[in-house]
Amino acid sequence: MEHGATEREIFDRREYEKIFHAYYSQLCLFANRMLDDFAGAEDIVQEVFVSLFSKRVLNNAIELKSYLYSSVYNACMNHLKRQKYIEGRMQSFPVEELTEENYLLNRIESEVMEEIFRTIELLPEECKKVFKLSYIEGLEVSKVAALLNISENTVKTQRQRARRFLQERLKDVFFILFLLFPHFR
């Protein structure tokens, strides 16, 4: 027996290795058909297997296969949505000549953006969800309320709390939120 491992843990690991080898290639091909990026497909499939191993869910072969394929599909769709969002944001930036001045301006802008997003992550969890759905995703109050299963008044209150919190924490760069998130007004 391996040092420090119980019989059950060794069995689990061997069982997961068998599953990994049985499904890895076909899941990579499945993901690659959606992404047209084999390296990205491999990353996604590996993340799904890590998730499977950490959850330790092995009920039966049909459930497992369905779980693996639906997990890979969902991860690919999320990846494509993120990629589409990033590409859309990149197209909104004009192509500039790379100069030292542009470099410094871009670096400052990146650092300010990083500070803003870091501060958004400090919001209390429910407040952060409301903020992201309202201002980053641009959803209406009623849609945010329906998604989070809370009242519209709660959404409005959480939005106000988020604004106050960000205004206090960001002080000098708070006005940039109006430029970044058109729905912030």
Rosetta silent file (secondary structure, phi, psi, omega in degrees, C-alpha in Angstrom):
SEQUENCE: MEHGATEREIFDRREYEKIFHAYYSQLCLFANRMLDDFAGAEDIVQEVFVSLFSKRVLNNAIELKSYLYSSVYNACMNHLKRQKYIEGRMQSFPVEELTEENYLLNRIESEVMEEIFRTIELLPEECKKVFKLSYIEGLEVSKVAALLNISENTVKTQRQRARRFLQERLKDVFFILFLLFPHFR
SCORE:     score description
SCORE:     0.000 S_00000001
   1 L     0.000  143.163 -179.591    0.000    0.000    0.000 S_00000001
   2 L   -67.045  148.559 -176.722    1.232    3.509   -0.791 S_00000001
   3 L   -58.802  122.724  174.705    2.555    5.535    2.125 S_00000001
   4 L    78.999   -0.732 -177.453   -0.231    7.336    4.007 S_00000001
   5 L  -105.140  139.156  176.659   -3.024    6.242    1.648 S_00000001
   6 L   -81.887  164.758  177.955   -5.955    4.091    2.680 S_00000001
   7 H   -57.812  -41.886 -178.495   -7.187    1.182    0.561 S_00000001
   8 H   -62.898  -42.391  179.638  -10.275    3.211   -0.414 S_00000001
   9 H   -63.763  -39.521  178.516   -8.165    6.215   -1.547 S_00000001
  10 H   -65.592  -44.051  177.766   -5.961    3.960   -3.710 S_00000001
  11 H   -59.766  -47.009 -179.995   -9.065    2.338   -5.221 S_00000001
  12 H   -58.260  -46.260 -177.548  -10.612    5.763   -5.868 S_00000001
  13 H   -64.171  -43.381  179.070   -7.478    7.066   -7.547 S_00000001
  14 H   -64.713  -39.962  178.675   -7.140    3.973   -9.731 S_00000001
  15 H   -62.504  -44.061  179.286  -10.840    4.167  -10.616 S_00000001
  16 H   -67.352  -35.408  176.754  -10.481    7.837  -11.588 S_00000001
  17 H   -63.482  -41.459  177.543   -7.375    7.078  -13.632 S_00000001
  18 H   -61.008  -45.179 -179.925   -9.349    4.446  -15.577 S_00000001
  19 H   -62.894  -44.563  179.564  -12.154    6.947  -16.170 S_00000001
  20 H   -56.848  -51.017 -177.850   -9.662    9.623  -17.204 S_00000001
  21 H   -67.158  -30.638 -179.223   -7.992    7.347  -19.761 S_00000001
  22 H   -72.760  -33.657 -172.084  -11.327    6.069  -21.035 S_00000001
  23 H  -112.952  -17.055 -171.291  -12.857    9.508  -21.704 S_00000001
  24 H   -54.618  -53.433 -175.733  -10.029   12.051  -21.992 S_00000001
  25 H   -61.505  -47.157 -177.793   -9.370   11.817  -25.740 S_00000001
  26 H   -67.749  -33.085  176.743  -13.001   11.799  -26.805 S_00000001
  27 H   -69.601  -36.771  176.884  -13.830   14.707  -24.484 S_00000001
  28 H   -62.988  -42.992  178.265  -10.895   16.694  -25.900 S_00000001
  29 H   -64.429  -41.407  177.440  -12.168   16.091  -29.426 S_00000001
  30 H   -59.473  -48.004 -179.854  -15.686   17.062  -28.342 S_00000001
  31 H   -66.459  -39.695 -178.742  -14.413   20.300  -26.766 S_00000001
  32 H   -64.658  -31.742  177.896  -12.151   21.065  -29.721 S_00000001
  33 H   -63.923  -30.715  179.001  -15.116   20.886  -32.110 S_00000001
  34 H   -84.692  -38.408 -172.586  -16.698   23.754  -30.173 S_00000001
  35 H   -93.435  -26.818 -172.590  -13.574   25.798  -29.482 S_00000001
  36 L    54.875   41.317 -179.043  -11.396   25.076  -32.511 S_00000001
  37 L  -153.815   97.712 -171.886   -8.493   25.323  -30.075 S_00000001
  38 H   -65.461  -39.109  179.051   -7.037   21.984  -29.021 S_00000001
  39 H   -63.033  -42.568  177.043   -4.883   23.373  -26.193 S_00000001
  40 H   -64.773  -37.775  178.189   -7.906   25.202  -24.767 S_00000001
  41 H   -63.347  -43.833  178.357   -9.992   22.050  -25.156 S_00000001
  42 H   -61.963  -42.017  178.451   -7.411   20.026  -23.211 S_00000001
  43 H   -58.991  -45.802 -178.301   -7.373   22.640  -20.431 S_00000001
  44 H   -64.148  -44.869 -179.605  -11.144   22.521  -20.115 S_00000001
  45 H   -63.248  -41.218  178.026  -11.279   18.715  -20.058 S_00000001
  46 H   -62.643  -40.668  177.815   -8.548   18.596  -17.417 S_00000001
  47 H   -63.091  -38.166  178.262  -10.476   21.107  -15.281 S_00000001
  48 H   -64.221  -42.264  178.919  -13.598   18.951  -15.577 S_00000001
  49 H   -66.981  -37.953  176.015  -11.664   15.892  -14.395 S_00000001
  50 H   -61.229  -44.140  178.335  -10.176   17.824  -11.470 S_00000001
  51 H   -61.882  -44.298  178.988  -13.692   18.895  -10.528 S_00000001
  52 H   -59.967  -44.986 -178.129  -14.959   15.306  -10.850 S_00000001
  53 H   -65.962  -40.822 -178.240  -12.156   14.008   -8.652 S_00000001
  54 H   -70.412  -30.057  178.555  -12.688   16.672   -5.998 S_00000001
  55 H   -81.213  -23.217 -179.619  -16.447   16.016   -5.905 S_00000001
  56 L    52.540   52.313  177.416  -15.906   12.246   -5.823 S_00000001
  57 L  -108.117  113.642  177.235  -19.130   11.469   -7.637 S_00000001
  58 L  -139.943   90.423 -179.189  -19.255    8.049   -9.248 S_00000001
  59 L   -94.622  -62.207  175.830  -22.771    6.659   -9.400 S_00000001
  60 L  -151.860  168.286 -172.912  -23.013    4.725  -12.645 S_00000001
  61 H   -62.952  -37.821 -178.737  -21.504    4.731  -16.107 S_00000001
  62 H   -68.601  -45.841  177.392  -24.444    6.452  -17.824 S_00000001
  63 H   -61.683  -41.645 -178.596  -24.614    9.255  -15.263 S_00000001
  64 H   -61.745  -49.070 -179.012  -20.839    9.644  -15.383 S_00000001
  65 H   -61.303  -44.528  178.344  -20.687    9.930  -19.171 S_00000001
  66 H   -61.736  -44.294  178.988  -23.579   12.397  -19.182 S_00000001
  67 H   -59.796  -47.204 -178.072  -21.946   14.403  -16.378 S_00000001
  68 H   -62.358  -48.028 -178.340  -18.603   14.559  -18.202 S_00000001
  69 H   -66.463  -41.964 -179.562  -20.062   15.614  -21.553 S_00000001
  70 H   -69.899  -34.582  177.302  -22.424   18.200  -20.068 S_00000001
  71 H   -65.663  -42.693  178.548  -19.634   19.605  -17.862 S_00000001
  72 H   -65.774  -43.056  178.570  -17.297   19.940  -20.851 S_00000001
  73 H   -58.722  -50.117 -178.889  -20.079   21.485  -22.941 S_00000001
  74 H   -62.932  -40.764  178.683  -20.924   24.043  -20.233 S_00000001
  75 H   -64.519  -38.543  177.819  -17.261   24.888  -19.644 S_00000001
  76 H   -65.728  -43.186  179.567  -16.773   25.407  -23.403 S_00000001
  77 H   -62.493  -42.790  177.497  -19.828   27.662  -23.611 S_00000001
  78 H   -62.972  -40.593  178.776  -18.556   29.736  -20.658 S_00000001
  79 H   -62.604  -44.789 -179.589  -15.133   29.958  -22.284 S_00000001
  80 H   -65.556  -38.541  177.785  -16.655   31.122  -25.583 S_00000001
  81 H   -63.201  -44.964  178.505  -18.823   33.726  -23.807 S_00000001
  82 H   -61.817  -44.154 -179.446  -15.774   35.103  -21.978 S_00000001
  83 H   -62.266  -42.861  179.695  -13.783   35.107  -25.209 S_00000001
  84 H   -63.967  -41.296  178.923  -16.583   36.906  -27.095 S_00000001
  85 H   -62.600  -45.860 -178.807  -16.839   39.511  -24.315 S_00000001
  86 H   -63.840  -43.809  179.619  -13.076   40.114  -24.356 S_00000001
  87 H   -62.886  -39.322  177.658  -12.985   40.370  -28.154 S_00000001
  88 H   -62.707  -42.819  178.447  -15.873   42.855  -28.060 S_00000001
  89 H   -65.871  -38.706 -178.718  -14.056   44.955  -25.478 S_00000001
  90 H   -67.171  -35.068 -179.914  -10.829   44.801  -27.499 S_00000001
  91 H   -69.038  -23.350 -179.233  -12.594   46.002  -30.664 S_00000001
  92 L   -78.392  -11.723  177.683  -13.830   49.065  -28.811 S_00000001
  93 L   -92.542  129.240  179.284  -10.235   50.177  -28.234 S_00000001
  94 L   -68.573  148.038  176.992   -8.654   52.046  -31.146 S_00000001
  95 L   -76.304  124.533 -176.987   -5.446   50.646  -32.571 S_00000001
  96 L  -116.418  155.291  173.516   -2.666   52.972  -31.495 S_00000001
  97 L   -71.285  135.608 -178.796    0.897   53.321  -32.490 S_00000001
  98 L   -79.023  109.080  176.010    3.070   51.800  -29.788 S_00000001
  99 L  -126.867  168.184  178.708    5.039   54.608  -28.254 S_00000001
 100 H   -62.116  -38.030  179.137    6.496   55.060  -24.818 S_00000001
 101 H   -64.352  -46.294  177.596    3.740   57.569  -24.033 S_00000001
 102 H   -61.965  -40.186  179.001    0.999   55.129  -25.116 S_00000001
 103 H   -58.693  -47.981 -179.038    2.703   52.387  -23.147 S_00000001
 104 H   -64.672  -42.347  177.895    2.670   54.482  -19.984 S_00000001
 105 H   -62.800  -43.673  178.680   -0.942   55.560  -20.501 S_00000001
 106 H   -64.370  -38.069  179.605   -2.034   51.976  -21.131 S_00000001
 107 H   -67.136  -43.398  177.877   -0.151   50.783  -18.087 S_00000001
 108 H   -62.491  -45.164  178.607   -1.735   53.434  -15.871 S_00000001
 109 H   -59.241  -43.193  179.208   -5.159   52.607  -17.297 S_00000001
 110 H   -62.820  -41.128 -179.342   -4.566   48.904  -16.632 S_00000001
 111 H   -68.057  -37.766  176.767   -3.512   49.582  -13.057 S_00000001
 112 H   -65.310  -44.819  178.406   -6.565   51.763  -12.437 S_00000001
 113 H   -60.407  -42.716  179.141   -8.810   49.076  -13.935 S_00000001
 114 H   -60.655  -43.324  178.564   -7.154   46.446  -11.779 S_00000001
 115 H   -62.398  -42.266  179.206   -7.775   48.568   -8.668 S_00000001
 116 H   -62.084  -49.324 -177.438  -11.427   49.052   -9.622 S_00000001
 117 H   -69.190  -33.262  175.523  -12.029   45.330  -10.201 S_00000001
 118 H   -64.152  -40.955  179.263  -10.107   44.390   -7.052 S_00000001
 119 H   -67.940  -38.645  176.526  -12.328   46.766   -5.077 S_00000001
 120 H   -58.860  -38.626 -179.974  -15.483   45.327   -6.679 S_00000001
 121 H   -67.758  -17.330  178.358  -14.362   41.900   -5.429 S_00000001
 122 L   -82.148  -11.388  178.989  -14.270   43.306   -1.874 S_00000001
 123 L   -60.158  149.291  173.253  -18.004   44.004   -1.914 S_00000001
 124 L   -56.366  150.251 -169.758  -20.124   41.758    0.315 S_00000001
 125 H   -51.983  -52.052 -178.328  -21.178   38.670   -1.661 S_00000001
 126 H   -66.162  -39.034  178.810  -24.845   39.563   -2.335 S_00000001
 127 H   -63.529  -40.646  179.695  -23.943   43.177   -3.037 S_00000001
 128 H   -64.506  -42.934  178.867  -21.244   42.016   -5.483 S_00000001
 129 H   -59.906  -47.011 -179.626  -23.713   39.767   -7.333 S_00000001
 130 H   -62.540  -44.560 -179.997  -26.200   42.627   -7.693 S_00000001
 131 H   -58.891  -50.212 -176.658  -23.457   45.029   -8.810 S_00000001
 132 H   -63.414  -44.033  179.957  -22.093   42.677  -11.462 S_00000001
 133 H   -66.727  -40.222 -177.268  -25.510   41.783  -12.853 S_00000001
 134 H   -73.518  -50.641 -170.013  -26.704   45.401  -12.818 S_00000001
 135 H   -98.781  -37.266 -179.494  -23.669   47.293  -13.984 S_00000001
 136 H   -83.083  -46.442  178.639  -21.330   44.854  -15.706 S_00000001
 137 L   -80.998  -21.673  177.556  -24.000   42.689  -17.357 S_00000001
 138 L    76.376   25.716 -179.457  -26.358   45.674  -17.739 S_00000001
 139 L   -79.069  151.128  177.634  -29.486   43.877  -16.536 S_00000001
 140 L   -73.666  159.161 -178.698  -32.557   45.785  -15.405 S_00000001
 141 H   -54.325  -44.644 -177.765  -33.533   45.835  -11.721 S_00000001
 142 H   -63.299  -37.315  179.973  -36.482   43.498  -12.348 S_00000001
 143 H   -71.532  -38.812  177.370  -34.290   40.928  -14.125 S_00000001
 144 H   -62.914  -44.160  179.670  -31.651   41.021  -11.389 S_00000001
 145 H   -59.999  -44.122 -179.520  -34.385   40.533   -8.783 S_00000001
 146 H   -66.000  -43.156 -179.904  -35.811   37.568  -10.676 S_00000001
 147 H   -62.431  -41.828 -176.025  -32.383   35.957  -11.208 S_00000001
 148 H   -93.065   -1.800  179.428  -31.381   36.264   -7.566 S_00000001
 149 L    57.601   47.653  176.739  -34.887   35.570   -6.254 S_00000001
 150 L  -132.690  168.435 -178.209  -34.964   38.809   -4.225 S_00000001
 151 L   -76.588  159.330  177.633  -37.225   41.859   -4.281 S_00000001
 152 H   -63.910  -35.321  177.302  -36.605   44.829   -6.549 S_00000001
 153 H   -63.361  -37.913  177.232  -36.222   47.019   -3.462 S_00000001
 154 H   -64.198  -40.416  177.621  -33.451   44.744   -2.227 S_00000001
 155 H   -60.609  -47.123 -179.068  -31.717   45.091   -5.605 S_00000001
 156 H   -61.964  -41.651  179.410  -31.983   48.886   -5.408 S_00000001
 157 H   -63.974  -44.623  179.919  -30.662   48.891   -1.833 S_00000001
 158 H   -64.519  -37.189  176.666  -27.740   46.622   -2.740 S_00000001
 159 H   -62.886  -43.223  178.862  -26.912   48.835   -5.724 S_00000001
 160 H   -63.549  -43.189  178.274  -26.847   51.911   -3.458 S_00000001
 161 H   -60.308  -43.166  179.762  -24.633   50.105   -0.947 S_00000001
 162 H   -61.920  -45.110 -179.746  -22.250   49.086   -3.719 S_00000001
 163 H   -60.898  -45.942  179.378  -22.047   52.643   -5.041 S_00000001
 164 H   -62.068  -45.361 -179.822  -21.348   54.055   -1.560 S_00000001
 165 H   -58.741  -48.374 -178.457  -18.763   51.356   -0.848 S_00000001
 166 H   -67.537  -37.414  179.105  -16.969   51.950   -4.144 S_00000001
 167 H   -64.251  -40.071  179.002  -17.130   55.717   -3.777 S_00000001
 168 H   -67.994  -42.580 -174.769  -15.518   55.487   -0.333 S_00000001
 169 H   -79.604  -33.645 -173.713  -12.828   53.033   -1.409 S_00000001
 170 H   -96.346  -13.382  179.693  -12.008   54.415   -4.849 S_00000001
 171 H    28.343  -86.248 -171.650  -12.248   58.128   -4.064 S_00000001
 172 H   -70.880  -21.753 -177.928  -10.121   59.671   -6.853 S_00000001
 173 H  -111.070    8.839 -178.331  -10.983   57.149   -9.567 S_00000001
 174 L   -56.954  -39.891 -178.104  -14.680   56.675   -8.749 S_00000001
 175 L   -59.526  -24.690 -179.406  -15.736   58.793  -11.744 S_00000001
 176 H   -65.620  -26.563  177.808  -14.133   56.239  -14.070 S_00000001
 177 H   -58.827  -32.934  179.010  -16.910   53.793  -13.136 S_00000001
 178 H   -67.052  -31.131  178.638  -19.292   56.034  -15.082 S_00000001
 179 H   -79.311  -37.555 -177.652  -17.112   55.601  -18.160 S_00000001
 180 H   -73.091  -43.717 -173.901  -16.629   51.869  -17.737 S_00000001
 181 L  -118.855   97.902 -176.983  -20.195   50.908  -16.922 S_00000001
 182 H   -57.176  -27.816 -177.808  -22.783   52.960  -18.841 S_00000001
 183 H   -80.525   -1.890 -177.157  -25.558   51.554  -16.609 S_00000001
 184 H   -73.787  -19.057 -176.333  -23.823   53.004  -13.505 S_00000001
 185 L   -63.039    0.000    0.000  -25.440   56.425  -13.994 S_00000001
